[in-house]
Amino acid sequence: MSYLDTKGRIFDIQRFSVHDGPGVRTIVFLKGCILRCKWCCNPESQSYEIQQMETGGKVKTVGEDITAREVLEIVDKDRIYYRRSGGGLTLSGGESLVQHEFALALLKGAKEMGINTAIETTSCAEYSVIKKLLPYIDTYLMDIKHVNSDKHREFTGRDNGIILENAKQLAKEAKHLIIRVPVIPTFNDTPEEIYAIASYAKEIGVEEIHLLPYHRLGTDKYKGLGREYMMSHVDLIPKDKIDILENVAASTGLIVKIGG
């Protein structure tokens, strides 16, 4: 069997995205996640199981089993836009490393087709798993949500020990590592917390960090899944505060971007 016949489970494919990596991109959203972030905007991604979710008054099935070959046939449709913009394929989720064999097949296949690749990931996995994927990843977009283990566990369900250790290795071995920080009120939106994350990134050799301000996109999905949205009590972060956090992160010497 060809590695392109590897099957995986996705819940969406988004074409013509201009975020989540350079240029125009096709984002493939894999199902399943290790963390349970209270602010997650894709709650349907967390469980690997195929689910039913009500949206717009209709019930839809969330989750589809598909081969790497079938996904890449869709990705290939926009090759002309990738060439013009420097874009390509981005794996997202959920957490792509939950389905690491499928992720490997997608990334390897894309590279063999001459398509740029990126991955969005928490890197909450054994480094041996990550290392297998690295040769096929052009841009590695890694979340560091907090440097405090207890607070990380409170808001995501897991501590961050393996994440921070993996970041050290990735800073040495990834082709292009960008640290991304979802900036969440009551969790990590103080200058001290952002400075601590940026300082850690700078210390391990990272050059670029993206701050992703909190938003409420996806909150209706919780209702559609019969779940409670745990962050409904928090407000959006004012622009002047984001500006302050940007300056704080930049004071470490990192390249800082808002959004990503």
Solvent accessible surface area in square Angstrom, and as a share of the most:
residue,aa,sasa,rsa
1,M,193,0.86
2,S,48,0.31
3,Y,66,0.25
4,L,38,0.19
5,D,49,0.25
6,T,30,0.17
7,K,140,0.59
8,G,5,0.05
9,R,34,0.13
10,I,5,0.03
11,F,34,0.14
12,D,67,0.35
13,I,37,0.19
14,Q,77,0.34
15,R,94,0.34
16,F,109,0.45
17,S,7,0.04
18,V,102,0.58
19,H,108,0.48
20,D,24,0.13
21,G,17,0.16
22,P,60,0.38
23,G,27,0.26
24,V,32,0.18
25,R,0,0.00
26,T,0,0.00
27,I,3,0.01
28,V,0,0.00
29,F,25,0.10
30,L,0,0.00
31,K,0,0.00
32,G,2,0.02
33,C,27,0.16
34,I,45,0.23
35,L,2,0.01
36,R,110,0.40
37,C,17,0.10
38,K,61,0.26
39,W,27,0.09
40,C,25,0.15
41,C,50,0.30
42,N,28,0.15
43,P,1,0.00
44,E,9,0.04
45,S,1,0.01
46,Q,8,0.04
47,S,33,0.22
48,Y,90,0.34
49,E,110,0.49
50,I,76,0.38
51,Q,43,0.19
52,Q,107,0.48
53,M,5,0.02
54,E,94,0.42
55,T,63,0.37
56,G,81,0.78
57,G,66,0.63
58,K,153,0.65
59,V,101,0.58
60,K,98,0.41
61,T,78,0.45
62,V,5,0.03
63,G,13,0.12
64,E,93,0.42
65,D,70,0.36
66,I,12,0.06
67,T,21,0.12
68,A,0,0.00
69,R,94,0.34
70,E,80,0.36
71,V,0,0.00
72,L,7,0.03
73,E,106,0.47
74,I,50,0.25
75,V,0,0.00
76,D,51,0.26
77,K,133,0.56
78,D,2,0.01
79,R,60,0.22
80,I,83,0.42
81,Y,91,0.34
82,Y,10,0.04
83,R,177,0.65
84,R,184,0.67
85,S,48,0.31
86,G,41,0.40
87,G,2,0.02
88,G,0,0.00
89,L,0,0.00
90,T,0,0.00
91,L,0,0.00
92,S,9,0.06
93,G,9,0.09
94,G,22,0.21
95,E,1,0.00
96,S,0,0.00
97,L,6,0.03
98,V,59,0.34
99,Q,20,0.09
100,H,56,0.25
101,E,94,0.42
102,F,4,0.02
103,A,0,0.00
104,L,41,0.20
105,A,4,0.03
106,L,0,0.00
107,L,0,0.00
108,K,60,0.26
109,G,3,0.03
110,A,0,0.00
111,K,64,0.27
112,E,119,0.53
113,M,53,0.24
114,G,65,0.63
115,I,4,0.02
116,N,44,0.22
117,T,0,0.00
118,A,0,0.00
119,I,0,0.00
120,E,21,0.09
121,T,7,0.04
122,T,14,0.08
123,S,0,0.00
124,C,8,0.05
125,A,16,0.13
126,E,114,0.51
127,Y,37,0.14
128,S,72,0.46
129,V,27,0.16
130,I,1,0.00
131,K,107,0.45
132,K,116,0.49
133,L,2,0.01
134,L,14,0.07
135,P,81,0.51
136,Y,60,0.23
137,I,4,0.02
138,D,31,0.16
139,T,8,0.04
140,Y,2,0.01
141,L,2,0.01
142,M,0,0.00
143,D,25,0.13
144,I,0,0.00
145,K,11,0.05
146,H,10,0.04
147,V,47,0.27
148,N,72,0.37
149,S,42,0.27
150,D,99,0.51
151,K,55,0.24
152,H,1,0.01
153,R,107,0.39
154,E,108,0.48
155,F,16,0.07
156,T,0,0.00
157,G,54,0.52
158,R,122,0.44
159,D,59,0.30
160,N,3,0.01
161,G,38,0.36
162,I,61,0.31
163,I,3,0.02
164,L,27,0.13
165,E,99,0.44
166,N,7,0.03
167,A,0,0.00
168,K,77,0.33
169,Q,63,0.28
170,L,0,0.00
171,A,29,0.22
172,K,156,0.66
173,E,70,0.31
174,A,17,0.13
175,K,119,0.51
176,H,84,0.37
177,L,16,0.08
178,I,10,0.05
179,I,0,0.00
180,R,18,0.06
181,V,1,0.00
182,P,13,0.08
183,V,0,0.00
184,I,3,0.02
185,P,12,0.08
186,T,78,0.45
187,F,0,0.00
188,N,0,0.00
189,D,16,0.08
190,T,51,0.30
191,P,49,0.31
192,E,127,0.57
193,E,28,0.12
194,I,1,0.00
195,Y,110,0.42
196,A,35,0.27
197,I,1,0.01
198,A,0,0.00
199,S,35,0.23
200,Y,32,0.12
201,A,0,0.00
202,K,94,0.40
203,E,138,0.62
204,I,28,0.14
205,G,49,0.47
206,V,6,0.04
207,E,126,0.56
208,E,20,0.09
209,I,0,0.00
210,H,13,0.06
211,L,0,0.00
212,L,41,0.20
213,P,46,0.29
214,Y,12,0.05
215,H,77,0.34
216,R,98,0.36
217,L,132,0.66
218,G,19,0.19
219,T,36,0.21
220,D,120,0.62
221,K,56,0.24
222,Y,6,0.02
223,K,174,0.74
224,G,15,0.14
225,L,32,0.16
226,G,72,0.69
227,R,100,0.37
228,E,132,0.59
229,Y,24,0.09
230,M,97,0.43
231,M,1,0.00
232,S,81,0.52
233,H,133,0.59
234,V,6,0.03
235,D,106,0.55
236,L,97,0.48
237,I,22,0.11
238,P,81,0.51
239,K,152,0.64
240,D,96,0.50
241,K,64,0.27
242,I,12,0.06
243,D,53,0.28
244,I,92,0.47
245,L,0,0.00
246,E,52,0.23
247,N,101,0.52
248,V,30,0.17
249,A,0,0.00
250,A,46,0.35
251,S,83,0.53
252,T,23,0.13
253,G,53,0.51
254,L,10,0.05
255,I,98,0.50
256,V,23,0.13
257,K,104,0.44
258,I,71,0.36
259,G,24,0.23
260,G,30,0.28
